[in-house]
C-alpha cells in the first residue's frame, strides 16, 4: 500500500489549524485552554513535516503544494499570538 503523505498532511493541517484557533473568537471553544493552542499547533507542524516528505518523495498531484502553502498560515498564527499576548 502506497502512503499518500500529501492527503494526510492536508487533514492534519486542517485539524491543527482548527485546534489552535478554536480558543479565539468567533469560535471560542475553550476546552483545553492554552494547551489546546499548543496541541493544535503541534498537529499543524506535523502536517507541515508530512507535506515536506510528500514534496521530497515527489508525489503526484497538487496537494503537496497546497500543504506547503499553508506555512504562511503558521506565520500568521505566530503574529496573531504575538499581537494578543504581547510576547512569545
SULLIN-V912053 format. One record per pair of residues at least 12 apart in sequence whose C-alpha atoms are under 7 Angstrom apart, sorted by the first residue. I is the first residue (numbers start at 1). J is the second residue. D is the distance in whole Angstrom. If there is no record, write none. Layout:
i=I j=J d=D
i=I j=J d=D
//
This chain:
i=5 j=50 d=6
i=5 j=51 d=6
i=5 j=53 d=7
i=5 j=54 d=5
i=6 j=50 d=7
i=6 j=51 d=6
i=6 j=54 d=6
i=6 j=63 d=6
i=6 j=64 d=5
i=7 j=63 d=7
i=9 j=47 d=4
i=9 j=48 d=7
i=9 j=50 d=5
i=9 j=51 d=5
i=9 j=67 d=6
i=10 j=47 d=7
i=10 j=67 d=6
i=12 j=43 d=6
i=12 j=44 d=6
i=12 j=47 d=5
i=13 j=43 d=7
i=13 j=44 d=5
i=13 j=47 d=5
i=16 j=40 d=4
i=16 j=41 d=6
i=16 j=43 d=5
i=16 j=44 d=4
i=17 j=40 d=6
i=17 j=41 d=7
i=17 j=44 d=6
i=19 j=36 d=6
i=19 j=37 d=6
i=19 j=40 d=4
i=20 j=36 d=6
i=20 j=37 d=4
i=20 j=38 d=7
i=20 j=40 d=4
i=20 j=41 d=6
i=21 j=37 d=7
i=48 j=67 d=7
i=48 j=68 d=7
i=51 j=64 d=6
i=51 j=67 d=6
i=51 j=68 d=6
//
